Amino acid sequence: MPDLLSLAANPGTWIALATLVVMEVVLGIDNLVFVSILSNRLPPAQQTKARRLGIALALGLRLALLSAIAWLVGLTAPLLDLGLTGPLVDGHPAFETAFSARDLILIAGGLFLIWKATKEIHHTMEEGSEKPESAHAGHIGFGAAIAQIVALDIVFSIDSILTAVGMTNQLPVMVAAVVIAVGLMLVAADPLARFIGRNPTVVMLALGFLLMIGAMLIADGFGIHVPRGYIYAAMGFSASVEALNMAARRRRSPH
């Protein structure tokens, strides 16, 4: 208890906490968009339950990983080396051929995200066609939805916690930041899912974001580190353009 009190009395602790919360919220946007899109494929009675369960599992995974930080940090040690020499850029290999467990998880998660986003784009386009049987093409089972949410939760959780470990060595600060960020995700989940469900063009935009995030995860797994600021700046610009398009459509619509 005295250690916690001294930690709380340190202004640097609160700065680190605020920084970590912002970072966790930003990293959690990817997870939240995926959960929202996938849960909207379920029957209406199961959508809220799936979102809450998916986010609760995300919190559980993050806290479990925080309790095993030593093991988690070990995931960055080289596990597989192909022994290849890639093209050189400024005297350094353009990509890595020695992969850690984290790299392999990121690559697998990126491939899964690209596959899932492409499949959802196909479903969205199919639902917009005039085929009567396409009305149920996008529905999935509750168990399948939760399994896919958990699979991406694992990828996003490892990335999130490793980033947090690189910013502070205070476990209570990391735990508090994760709980606050996931709590905010829980509050935002239903409004975001309803907004995405009401605006088909936003669904396509969000799926495009997921494709970009999947490509970024694969690049990160190969040692090509794309600054996240570029990704989120592109997402923010696209969202701003879509917001202007939505405002223009409202003005033109008689309803």
N, C-alpha and C positions, 0 to 999 in steps of 0.2 A: 504493500500500500504506500509506504513512504516514497518508493521509486516512482510510482504512478503520479503521486502528488507533485514531486519535483519535476517530473516530465511535463505535467499540465501547467506548472508555473513558468515554464521556459517559453518565451515568445517564439523561438525558432520551431518549437513543436507545432504550434498553431499554423505557422507559415507552411511547414512541410505538410501538415494535414490538408490545408486548403489546396495546395498544389496537387497533392495526390488525389483529392476528390475530383478536381477538375480533370485531371488526366484519366482517372477511372471512368468518369462520365463520358469523356470523348471516346475512349476505347470501347465503352459499352454501347455506343450508338450503333456500331456494326452488329453487335449481338442482338440489340433490341429490334432493329429493322428486320433481321432474319426471323426472329420470333414472331413479329407482327405479321409478316407476309405468310409464314407457314401456318400460324394459328387461324388466319382468315380462310384457309382451305378446309377447315373443320366445320361441322354443323354449328349453327349459332349457339346452341346450348352448351357446347364444349369449348368454345373459343376462349372465354375468360379463364376457365380452369386450366387450359393448356398454357396460357401466357403466364399465369401465376406460378404454376408448377415449374415451367421452364426457367423462370427467373429465380425461383427458390433453389432449384438445382444449381444454377449458376453461382448463387451465394454459397451454397454448401461446398461446391468444388473449389471456389476461391479460398474459403476458410481452411479447407482440408489441405490445399497446397501451401498455404501460409504456415500451417503446423508442420510441414515437411520441407522447409526451405532448403535444408542441406541437400536433400535428395533432388529437389527441383533445380538447384544451382548446378548439380552434377549432370543435368540433362544437356548442359552446354559443352561438355567435354566431347572431343571427337569420338565417334562410334564406328563410322564407316568411311574409309578412304579409297576412292576409286583410282587414285594414283595418276590422274590425268592432268595435263597442263592446258589450261584454257588460254584464249588469246590475251595478250598483255595490253593494258591500258595504263599509260604513264608508268610503265615498268612494273605494274602489279597485275596479277590475274584478274580478268573481268568477272569471274565467278569462282566460287569455291568448289572443290571436288572432295573435300573432307567434310562429312556430315555428322552432326551431333543428333541425339534423340530429339532435341527441340526442333532442329532443322527438318527432320523427317516428318515430325508431327505437323509443322507449318506447311510443308509441301502437300501432305495428304489432306490437310484441312483446306488449303487453297484449291486443290483439284476438286474436292467435294463441293466447295462453295460455287465454283464455276459450273460444275455439272448441275447442281440444284438450281442455280439462277437461270441457266439455259433451259432447263426443264420447265421452270415456272413461266418463263417468257413464252415458251411453246403453249403452255396451258392458257395463258392470258390471251394469246392470239387466237387460240382455238375457241375460247369462250366468246370472243368477239365475232366469230363467224356465224353463219345462218344455220348451221347444222343443229337440229333439235337435240341430238344425243350429246352435244358438247356441254350442255348445262351442268352435267355432273362430272365432267372430265377432270376438274381440278380438285375434287374432294379426296382426302386421304383419311386413313384410320387414326384414331387417337394415339394408339401405341406407336405407330410409325412416326407420327409428328413428334412425340416426346423423344423417341430414339434419335431422330435427326437433330432436334434441339440440343440434346445432351452431347452429341458428337461435336457440334460447333461450340458448345459451352466449354468443352475440354480445350479446344484450340485457343479460343479467346481468353480463357482463364489463365493458361500457361503464359501466353504473351503478356497479359495484364500484370500478373504477379511478378514475372521476371523484370518488367519495367519498373514496378514498384520497389523491388529489391535493389535496383540500381540507383534509386533516388533517396532511400533512407534505410538505416539499419535498425530502426525502432519498430519492433513487432506490434506493439499496441497502436501505433500511428497507422500502420498498414491495415490492421484489422478494422479500425474505426473508419478509415477511408473507404474500404471495400463495402462495409455495411451501409454507410451513407450513400455511396454511389448506387449500389444495388437497390436501396430503398427508393431512390429517385427514379430508377428504371421501372420499379414496380408501379409507382404513381403514374408515370408517363405511358406505360404499356397500353392500356385500354384506349386513351384518347388518340395515341398514334395509330393503333390498329384501325380504329374507326375512321380516322382521317384518310389512311391509305385505302381502306375499303370503299370510301365514298368517291375517291378520285382515281379513276383508272390510269390516267397519265402519270400520276405520282407512283403508282405501282410499278410501271415500266421504268421510271426514273430510279426508283429504289433498287430494282433488279439490276439496272446498269451499275449502280453503286456496288452491289454485291459482287458483280463480275470484276470490277476494278479492285475491290478488296481481296478477292481470291487471287488475282494476278499478283498483287502486292505481297501476299503471304508466300506464294511460290518463289517470287524473286528474293524475299527475305531468307527463305530456306536455302537458296543457292548463294547466299552471302552478298546479294545485291541489295543494299539497304536504301530504299526509296524514302526520303524524308516524309513523315506523315503529314506535315504541314501542307505539302503540295497536294496530297490526296484530299485532305479536308477542305482546302481552298477550292479545288475543282468541284467538290461536292456542294460547297456553299454557293459557288457561282451558278451551278446548274439549278439548285433549289431556288435561288433568287429569280432566275429567268422563268422557271415554272410558276412561281408565285405571281409574276407579272402576267403570264399567260392565263392563269386562273382568274385574276382580277379582270382581265379583258373579256374572258368568256362570261363572267357574271354580268358585266355591263351590257353585253349583247343579248343575254338571255332575258326573255320576258318574265321568267319565273325566278 
